[in-house]
């Protein structure tokens, strides 16, 4: 591990999950991948950051699809060998019990040699009771009490660990989603030893930055005040405006103690402002780590024609210097990689000459994962009359999300029922490695959330780095990234006043219409124009929707203020 100059670290980044590499299974999905991409860009830019998260040594879960097409969960394998176990320990009080917290460290090494250490907080220590040893085991597992205990460890334990490890010059605490909000309480109680309540609140606010990722009220953690008091005897619940309706909302806690607050897309900023009108909320649209999500074929191409792209993602706009034939050649190699992976895993042979649709994300209601199959007969007609399609799905449903699991089964039932008419594949156990193969290997990236439920979304940004255009409803980042026919196509409209049921019908019709009349004809009948779309996708979207640009914005607007 690298020797870190701890006194130079100024920014501490707290996140419930951080995805660094595929076989360290400490993440569930989008939030963790974004956090990992953020810290990778921090290392590239030599930004003085340090990351804190939970050990999550049982991971999220390994997904298996049984013969009936249903998701089954198994414990995930976790590679501990890449982490350094530390000797230092801290403790927090949960109720009457003192809970010891240890940590593991992983150093992210950037393109130019910058180092960002990430600390994984661990309570699986002999001194702890069995119930406490399990608290850093299952990511998003357990009940409300389990979740609050985890958030105590992340927030309060994380601040304590930084101090014990010698990070004494932290100026900004970046709370990535409300799970980390209790870091602000630990800071407040430390200040309160020497200052009044009002002075302490102001000092914490100068220290804290909050990024909210959730555009729906149900997605924010809420805990009954009685539970909070039972588990946190010193919680400052008497601070005016902190508690509402005898409930602690973790996002409101983070908002209360933060001087800079942002949503993760321009549309999400507007929604968040309506949700929390008493706070000024800015917007910093998410991005992805360019080097991580660009396939080896496109990375090689960029290295030849855009050699500065690794130092600055903005240079990807110079993709116009690459000939369409070279772009197509790299894409087809990436597509062959995906096809070979499918053959290896499922024994199914797809064709690199057939138009391929990709869809992969968490399976839950608002993402409407089955919209493509709303009228299967219409889809099959287009497939027969306008041009062949092959479709690749992947994604996990949370173990207790029965609606999401039902959609997975519906898709697998469709695969079996229509296997002689159209090739559809469901790749099990979606993770970072599968994502990278998919976003670079399909011809178009499909995204169908019910607006305005997608805060940002990032999978289409990953696809863009590989010249893959997106076909999506007008939600999240796509409102900013969409240029009709240049970077992809839209499904439906930005604002809708009709019911979700009516909207499904309307959006499905628009989806089929554009597939039949614009997308498939361009792919098969006008390959030069299709390559032009790929080039514009890279130049417009990949050059902007990356975590380097995102982190530079955080530095300018939040970290240095």
Secondary structure as UniProt FT lines:
FT   HELIX           6..8
FT   STRAND          11..15
FT   TURN            22..23
FT   HELIX           30..44
FT   TURN            45..46
FT   STRAND          49..54
FT   TURN            57..58
FT   STRAND          62..65
FT   TURN            67..68
FT   STRAND          71..74
FT   HELIX           80..82
FT   STRAND          84..85
FT   STRAND          90..94
FT   TURN            95..96
FT   STRAND          97..109
FT   TURN            111..112
FT   STRAND          115..122
FT   TURN            126..127
FT   HELIX           130..133
FT   TURN            134..137
FT   TURN            139..140
FT   HELIX           144..152
FT   HELIX           153..157
FT   HELIX           158..165
FT   STRAND          172..176
FT   HELIX           178..180
FT   HELIX           182..191
FT   TURN            192..194
FT   HELIX           197..207
FT   STRAND          208..211
FT   HELIX           217..219
FT   STRAND          222..224
FT   HELIX           225..231
FT   TURN            233..234
FT   TURN            237..238
FT   TURN            240..241
FT   TURN            245..246
FT   STRAND          247..249
FT   HELIX           250..256
FT   STRAND          260..263
FT   HELIX           266..275
FT   TURN            276..278
FT   STRAND          282..283
FT   HELIX           290..293
FT   HELIX           296..305
FT   TURN            307..311
FT   HELIX           313..321
FT   HELIX           324..346
FT   TURN            352..353
FT   STRAND          355..360
FT   HELIX           365..367
FT   TURN            369..370
FT   HELIX           371..373
FT   TURN            374..375
FT   HELIX           376..385
FT   STRAND          389..394
FT   TURN            399..400
FT   HELIX           402..417
FT   TURN            418..421
FT   STRAND          423..427
FT   HELIX           432..441
FT   STRAND          444..447
FT   TURN            451..452
FT   HELIX           459..464
FT   TURN            465..467
FT   STRAND          469..473
FT   TURN            476..477
FT   HELIX           478..481
FT   TURN            485..487
FT   STRAND          488..491
FT   HELIX           500..514
FT   HELIX           515..519
FT   HELIX           520..525
FT   HELIX           527..536
FT   HELIX           537..542
FT   TURN            543..544
FT   HELIX           547..554
FT   HELIX           555..559
//
